[in-house]
Amino acid sequence: MPKMKTKSSCKKRFKVTASGRVKSGQAGKRHGMIKRSTKFIRSARGTTVMSTPDEKIIKSMMPYSR
């Protein structure tokens, strides 16, 4: 059986934690920061852990990340 391929877009954007959760960068921070509140900008720093249904989709595209 040949190896399964990992989606290149997923390996660039997501990391899988030791417990199996998927980490990703916060959304909504590329442009338009003037109209965003300071509270939003503060809370959107760093990375976030994805929701369980979204994790399922990402993990199917990253077969060797478990």
Biopython code that builds the backbone (N, CA, C, O; Angstrom):
import numpy as np
from Bio.PDB.StructureBuilder import StructureBuilder

atoms = [
    (1, "MET", "N", (0.844, -1.187, 0.000)),
    (1, "MET", "CA", (0.000, 0.000, 0.000)),
    (1, "MET", "C", (0.886, 1.245, 0.000)),
    (1, "MET", "O", (1.794, 1.347, 0.825)),
    (2, "PRO", "N", (0.642, 2.194, -0.907)),
    (2, "PRO", "CA", (1.472, 3.413, -0.894)),
    (2, "PRO", "C", (1.114, 4.320, 0.274)),
    (2, "PRO", "O", (0.049, 4.199, 0.878)),
    (3, "LYS", "N", (2.031, 5.229, 0.574)),
    (3, "LYS", "CA", (1.778, 6.180, 1.651)),
    (3, "LYS", "C", (0.660, 7.134, 1.253)),
    (3, "LYS", "O", (0.502, 7.474, 0.080)),
    (4, "MET", "N", (-0.112, 7.561, 2.250)),
    (4, "MET", "CA", (-1.138, 8.581, 2.010)),
    (4, "MET", "C", (-0.470, 9.946, 2.039)),
    (4, "MET", "O", (0.504, 10.155, 2.762)),
    (5, "LYS", "N", (-0.997, 10.869, 1.253)),
    (5, "LYS", "CA", (-0.394, 12.201, 1.217)),
    (5, "LYS", "C", (-1.112, 13.141, 2.179)),
    (5, "LYS", "O", (-2.331, 13.083, 2.341)),
    (6, "THR", "N", (-0.325, 14.007, 2.812)),
    (6, "THR", "CA", (-0.850, 15.062, 3.678)),
    (6, "THR", "C", (-1.140, 16.276, 2.813)),
    (6, "THR", "O", (-0.350, 16.610, 1.930)),
    (7, "LYS", "N", (-2.266, 16.942, 3.058)),
    (7, "LYS", "CA", (-2.579, 18.179, 2.340)),
    (7, "LYS", "C", (-1.542, 19.236, 2.702)),
    (7, "LYS", "O", (-1.340, 19.522, 3.882)),
    (8, "SER", "N", (-0.885, 19.815, 1.708)),
    (8, "SER", "CA", (0.156, 20.804, 1.958)),
    (8, "SER", "C", (-0.392, 22.031, 2.675)),
    (8, "SER", "O", (0.288, 22.618, 3.517)),
    (9, "SER", "N", (-1.617, 22.417, 2.343)),
    (9, "SER", "CA", (-2.204, 23.597, 2.998)),
    (9, "SER", "C", (-2.409, 23.353, 4.485)),
    (9, "SER", "O", (-2.276, 24.279, 5.285)),
    (10, "CYS", "N", (-2.728, 22.136, 4.864)),
    (10, "CYS", "CA", (-2.965, 21.818, 6.279)),
    (10, "CYS", "C", (-1.669, 21.770, 7.069)),
    (10, "CYS", "O", (-1.617, 22.251, 8.201)),
    (11, "LYS", "N", (-0.626, 21.200, 6.491)),
    (11, "LYS", "CA", (0.620, 21.109, 7.256)),
    (11, "LYS", "C", (1.242, 22.479, 7.471)),
    (11, "LYS", "O", (2.024, 22.666, 8.403)),
    (12, "LYS", "N", (0.901, 23.445, 6.611)),
    (12, "LYS", "CA", (1.401, 24.809, 6.791)),
    (12, "LYS", "C", (0.610, 25.571, 7.848)),
    (12, "LYS", "O", (1.165, 26.446, 8.514)),
    (13, "ARG", "N", (-0.673, 25.258, 8.017)),
    (13, "ARG", "CA", (-1.551, 26.083, 8.844)),
    (13, "ARG", "C", (-1.878, 25.516, 10.215)),
    (13, "ARG", "O", (-2.249, 26.273, 11.112)),
    (14, "PHE", "N", (-1.752, 24.208, 10.406)),
    (14, "PHE", "CA", (-2.223, 23.578, 11.632)),
    (14, "PHE", "C", (-1.144, 22.733, 12.280)),
    (14, "PHE", "O", (-0.267, 22.192, 11.606)),
    (15, "LYS", "N", (-1.223, 22.625, 13.622)),
    (15, "LYS", "CA", (-0.355, 21.733, 14.377)),
    (15, "LYS", "C", (-1.242, 20.879, 15.267)),
    (15, "LYS", "O", (-2.276, 21.344, 15.746)),
    (16, "VAL", "N", (-0.845, 19.639, 15.488)),
    (16, "VAL", "CA", (-1.601, 18.754, 16.369)),
    (16, "VAL", "C", (-0.865, 18.672, 17.699)),
    (16, "VAL", "O", (0.338, 18.413, 17.730)),
    (17, "THR", "N", (-1.587, 18.893, 18.802)),
    (17, "THR", "CA", (-0.984, 18.872, 20.134)),
    (17, "THR", "C", (-0.772, 17.431, 20.587)),
    (17, "THR", "O", (-1.219, 16.489, 19.932)),
    (18, "ALA", "N", (-0.089, 17.275, 21.706)),
    (18, "ALA", "CA", (0.201, 15.940, 22.244)),
    (18, "ALA", "C", (-1.076, 15.198, 22.616)),
    (18, "ALA", "O", (-1.129, 13.970, 22.536)),
    (19, "SER", "N", (-2.106, 15.941, 23.023)),
    (19, "SER", "CA", (-3.368, 15.299, 23.398)),
    (19, "SER", "C", (-4.266, 15.055, 22.191)),
    (19, "SER", "O", (-5.347, 14.485, 22.334)),
    (20, "GLY", "N", (-3.830, 15.480, 21.000)),
    (20, "GLY", "CA", (-4.601, 15.198, 19.788)),
    (20, "GLY", "C", (-5.494, 16.327, 19.316)),
    (20, "GLY", "O", (-6.202, 16.173, 18.322)),
    (21, "ARG", "N", (-5.477, 17.472, 20.014)),
    (21, "ARG", "CA", (-6.268, 18.624, 19.566)),
    (21, "ARG", "C", (-5.530, 19.323, 18.430)),
    (21, "ARG", "O", (-4.333, 19.106, 18.243)),
    (22, "VAL", "N", (-6.237, 20.163, 17.667)),
    (22, "VAL", "CA", (-5.629, 20.866, 16.543)),
    (22, "VAL", "C", (-5.523, 22.349, 16.875)),
    (22, "VAL", "O", (-6.519, 22.989, 17.214)),
    (23, "LYS", "N", (-4.303, 22.896, 16.775)),
    (23, "LYS", "CA", (-4.063, 24.315, 17.014)),
    (23, "LYS", "C", (-4.030, 25.044, 15.684)),
    (23, "LYS", "O", (-3.539, 24.520, 14.684)),
    (24, "SER", "N", (-4.569, 26.280, 15.686)),
    (24, "SER", "CA", (-4.505, 27.111, 14.488)),
    (24, "SER", "C", (-4.378, 28.561, 14.901)),
    (24, "SER", "O", (-4.629, 28.914, 16.053)),
    (25, "GLY", "N", (-3.987, 29.398, 13.959)),
    (25, "GLY", "CA", (-3.899, 30.820, 14.223)),
    (25, "GLY", "C", (-5.286, 31.421, 14.323)),
    (25, "GLY", "O", (-6.246, 30.887, 13.768)),
    (26, "GLN", "N", (-5.389, 32.532, 15.032)),
    (26, "GLN", "CA", (-6.676, 33.195, 15.193)),
    (26, "GLN", "C", (-7.117, 33.811, 13.871)),
    (26, "GLN", "O", (-6.297, 34.356, 13.132)),
    (27, "ALA", "N", (-8.398, 33.727, 13.576)),
    (27, "ALA", "CA", (-8.945, 34.299, 12.350)),
    (27, "ALA", "C", (-9.275, 35.773, 12.544)),
    (27, "ALA", "O", (-9.475, 36.230, 13.669)),
    (28, "GLY", "N", (-9.329, 36.509, 11.446)),
    (28, "GLY", "CA", (-9.796, 37.886, 11.477)),
    (28, "GLY", "C", (-8.755, 38.914, 11.843)),
    (28, "GLY", "O", (-9.097, 39.995, 12.323)),
    (29, "LYS", "N", (-7.458, 38.595, 11.622)),
    (29, "LYS", "CA", (-6.412, 39.530, 12.033)),
    (29, "LYS", "C", (-5.533, 39.995, 10.867)),
    (29, "LYS", "O", (-4.463, 40.555, 11.105)),
    (30, "ARG", "N", (-5.942, 39.785, 9.649)),
    (30, "ARG", "CA", (-5.092, 40.126, 8.497)),
    (30, "ARG", "C", (-5.155, 41.612, 8.148)),
    (30, "ARG", "O", (-4.124, 42.234, 7.895)),
    (31, "HIS", "N", (-6.337, 42.171, 8.134)),
    (31, "HIS", "CA", (-6.478, 43.585, 7.772)),
    (31, "HIS", "C", (-7.745, 44.119, 8.417)),
    (31, "HIS", "O", (-8.528, 43.358, 8.987)),
    (32, "GLY", "N", (-7.948, 45.435, 8.326)),
    (32, "GLY", "CA", (-9.150, 46.042, 8.900)),
    (32, "GLY", "C", (-9.120, 46.133, 10.406)),
    (32, "GLY", "O", (-10.161, 46.045, 11.058)),
    (33, "MET", "N", (-7.915, 46.313, 10.975)),
    (33, "MET", "CA", (-7.806, 46.361, 12.428)),
    (33, "MET", "C", (-8.403, 47.637, 13.026)),
    (33, "MET", "O", (-8.749, 47.665, 14.207)),
    (34, "ILE", "N", (-8.524, 48.690, 12.215)),
    (34, "ILE", "CA", (-9.065, 49.966, 12.719)),
    (34, "ILE", "C", (-10.508, 49.785, 13.192)),
    (34, "ILE", "O", (-10.912, 50.340, 14.214)),
    (35, "LYS", "N", (-11.273, 49.005, 12.436)),
    (35, "LYS", "CA", (-12.684, 48.833, 12.806)),
    (35, "LYS", "C", (-12.903, 47.792, 13.896)),
    (35, "LYS", "O", (-14.004, 47.687, 14.437)),
    (36, "ARG", "N", (-11.873, 47.023, 14.227)),
    (36, "ARG", "CA", (-11.997, 46.020, 15.280)),
    (36, "ARG", "C", (-11.790, 46.695, 16.644)),
    (36, "ARG", "O", (-11.056, 47.675, 16.770)),
    (37, "SER", "N", (-12.450, 46.144, 17.642)),
    (37, "SER", "CA", (-12.280, 46.713, 18.987)),
    (37, "SER", "C", (-10.941, 46.250, 19.567)),
    (37, "SER", "O", (-10.386, 45.229, 19.160)),
    (38, "THR", "N", (-10.447, 47.021, 20.515)),
    (38, "THR", "CA", (-9.183, 46.670, 21.183)),
    (38, "THR", "C", (-9.329, 45.349, 21.913)),
    (38, "THR", "O", (-8.384, 44.562, 21.980)),
    (39, "LYS", "N", (-10.502, 45.105, 22.456)),
    (39, "LYS", "CA", (-10.773, 43.841, 23.162)),
    (39, "LYS", "C", (-10.643, 42.656, 22.202)),
    (39, "LYS", "O", (-10.072, 41.626, 22.559)),
    (40, "PHE", "N", (-11.170, 42.802, 20.992)),
    (40, "PHE", "CA", (-11.070, 41.724, 19.996)),
    (40, "PHE", "C", (-9.611, 41.457, 19.637)),
    (40, "PHE", "O", (-9.181, 40.305, 19.580)),
    (41, "ILE", "N", (-8.853, 42.522, 19.397)),
    (41, "ILE", "CA", (-7.451, 42.372, 18.997)),
    (41, "ILE", "C", (-6.654, 41.682, 20.105)),
    (41, "ILE", "O", (-5.820, 40.821, 19.824)),
    (42, "ARG", "N", (-6.902, 42.053, 21.349)),
    (42, "ARG", "CA", (-6.215, 41.418, 22.487)),
    (42, "ARG", "C", (-6.567, 39.943, 22.592)),
    (42, "ARG", "O", (-5.690, 39.099, 22.777)),
    (43, "SER", "N", (-7.853, 39.637, 22.474)),
    (43, "SER", "CA", (-8.285, 38.249, 22.661)),
    (43, "SER", "C", (-7.910, 37.353, 21.484)),
    (43, "SER", "O", (-7.921, 36.129, 21.617)),
    (44, "ALA", "N", (-7.580, 37.941, 20.339)),
    (44, "ALA", "CA", (-7.239, 37.152, 19.153)),
    (44, "ALA", "C", (-5.740, 36.979, 18.966)),
    (44, "ALA", "O", (-5.290, 36.603, 17.884)),
    (45, "ARG", "N", (-4.968, 37.247, 20.003)),
    (45, "ARG", "CA", (-3.523, 37.031, 19.918)),
    (45, "ARG", "C", (-3.198, 35.547, 19.927)),
    (45, "ARG", "O", (-3.963, 34.739, 20.453)),
    (46, "GLY", "N", (-2.063, 35.192, 19.344)),
    (46, "GLY", "CA", (-1.560, 33.825, 19.455)),
    (46, "GLY", "C", (-2.375, 32.810, 18.684)),
    (46, "GLY", "O", (-2.864, 33.093, 17.591)),
    (47, "THR", "N", (-2.518, 31.635, 19.253)),
    (47, "THR", "CA", (-3.212, 30.533, 18.588)),
    (47, "THR", "C", (-4.446, 30.140, 19.387)),
    (47, "THR", "O", (-4.634, 30.562, 20.528)),
    (48, "THR", "N", (-5.280, 29.324, 18.757)),
    (48, "THR", "CA", (-6.481, 28.825, 19.410)),
    (48, "THR", "C", (-6.636, 27.346, 19.096)),
    (48, "THR", "O", (-6.069, 26.851, 18.122)),
    (49, "VAL", "N", (-7.398, 26.643, 19.916)),
    (49, "VAL", "CA", (-7.685, 25.228, 19.682)),
    (49, "VAL", "C", (-9.011, 25.141, 18.941)),
    (49, "VAL", "O", (-9.989, 25.786, 19.318)),
    (50, "MET", "N", (-9.034, 24.344, 17.890)),
    (50, "MET", "CA", (-10.220, 24.260, 17.045)),
    (50, "MET", "C", (-11.336, 23.461, 17.719)),
    (50, "MET", "O", (-11.101, 22.695, 18.652)),
    (51, "SER", "N", (-12.549, 23.663, 17.222)),
    (51, "SER", "CA", (-13.685, 22.903, 17.734)),
    (51, "SER", "C", (-13.609, 21.459, 17.225)),
    (51, "SER", "O", (-12.931, 21.182, 16.235)),
    (52, "THR", "N", (-14.295, 20.557, 17.893)),
    (52, "THR", "CA", (-14.222, 19.130, 17.575)),
    (52, "THR", "C", (-14.670, 18.801, 16.151)),
    (52, "THR", "O", (-13.990, 18.018, 15.487)),
    (53, "PRO", "N", (-15.786, 19.358, 15.638)),
    (53, "PRO", "CA", (-16.160, 19.040, 14.249)),
    (53, "PRO", "C", (-15.129, 19.527, 13.229)),
    (53, "PRO", "O", (-14.888, 18.862, 12.221)),
    (54, "ASP", "N", (-14.523, 20.688, 13.493)),
    (54, "ASP", "CA", (-13.491, 21.197, 12.586)),
    (54, "ASP", "C", (-12.227, 20.347, 12.656)),
    (54, "ASP", "O", (-11.571, 20.114, 11.641)),
    (55, "GLU", "N", (-11.891, 19.888, 13.855)),
    (55, "GLU", "CA", (-10.726, 19.015, 14.027)),
    (55, "GLU", "C", (-10.850, 17.757, 13.192)),
    (55, "GLU", "O", (-9.874, 17.290, 12.606)),
    (56, "LYS", "N", (-12.043, 17.215, 13.140)),
    (56, "LYS", "CA", (-12.285, 15.974, 12.396)),
    (56, "LYS", "C", (-11.956, 16.153, 10.919)),
    (56, "LYS", "O", (-11.380, 15.262, 10.294)),
    (57, "ILE", "N", (-12.321, 17.306, 10.361)),
    (57, "ILE", "CA", (-12.052, 17.592, 8.947)),
    (57, "ILE", "C", (-10.546, 17.720, 8.711)),
    (57, "ILE", "O", (-10.011, 17.165, 7.752)),
    (58, "ILE", "N", (-9.872, 18.455, 9.593)),
    (58, "ILE", "CA", (-8.438, 18.690, 9.431)),
    (58, "ILE", "C", (-7.650, 17.396, 9.585)),
    (58, "ILE", "O", (-6.711, 17.143, 8.830)),
    (59, "LYS", "N", (-8.028, 16.581, 10.558)),
    (59, "LYS", "CA", (-7.303, 15.337, 10.793)),
    (59, "LYS", "C", (-7.436, 14.358, 9.630)),
    (59, "LYS", "O", (-6.547, 13.538, 9.402)),
    (60, "SER", "N", (-8.546, 14.443, 8.895)),
    (60, "SER", "CA", (-8.690, 13.572, 7.732)),
    (60, "SER", "C", (-7.723, 13.970, 6.623)),
    (60, "SER", "O", (-7.367, 13.144, 5.783)),
    (61, "MET", "N", (-7.301, 15.220, 6.617)),
    (61, "MET", "CA", (-6.348, 15.704, 5.621)),
    (61, "MET", "C", (-4.899, 15.531, 6.064)),
    (61, "MET", "O", (-3.977, 15.708, 5.268)),
    (62, "MET", "N", (-4.699, 15.182, 7.342)),
    (62, "MET", "CA", (-3.356, 14.969, 7.884)),
    (62, "MET", "C", (-3.274, 13.555, 8.475)),
    (62, "MET", "O", (-3.348, 13.402, 9.694)),
    (63, "PRO", "N", (-3.124, 12.533, 7.646)),
    (63, "PRO", "CA", (-3.254, 11.157, 8.137)),
    (63, "PRO", "C", (-2.187, 10.715, 9.129)),
    (63, "PRO", "O", (-2.440, 9.796, 9.908)),
    (64, "TYR", "N", (-0.998, 11.329, 9.137)),
    (64, "TYR", "CA", (0.079, 10.857, 10.000)),
    (64, "TYR", "C", (0.300, 11.748, 11.217)),
    (64, "TYR", "O", (1.336, 11.651, 11.874)),
    (65, "SER", "N", (-0.655, 12.608, 11.520)),
    (65, "SER", "CA", (-0.461, 13.567, 12.611)),
    (65, "SER", "C", (-1.048, 13.097, 13.936)),
    (65, "SER", "O", (-1.045, 13.864, 14.898)),
    (66, "ARG", "N", (-1.549, 11.870, 14.026)),
    (66, "ARG", "CA", (-2.244, 11.429, 15.233)),
    (66, "ARG", "C", (-1.313, 10.931, 16.281)),
    (66, "ARG", "O", (-1.753, 10.525, 17.356)),
]
sb = StructureBuilder()
sb.init_structure("model")
sb.init_model(0)
sb.init_chain("A")
sb.init_seg("    ")
for serial, (resi, resn, name, xyz) in enumerate(atoms, 1):
    if name == "N":
        sb.init_residue(resn, " ", resi, " ")
    sb.init_atom(name, np.array(xyz, "f"), 0.0, 1.0, " ", f" {name:<3s}", serial, name[0])
structure = sb.get_structure()
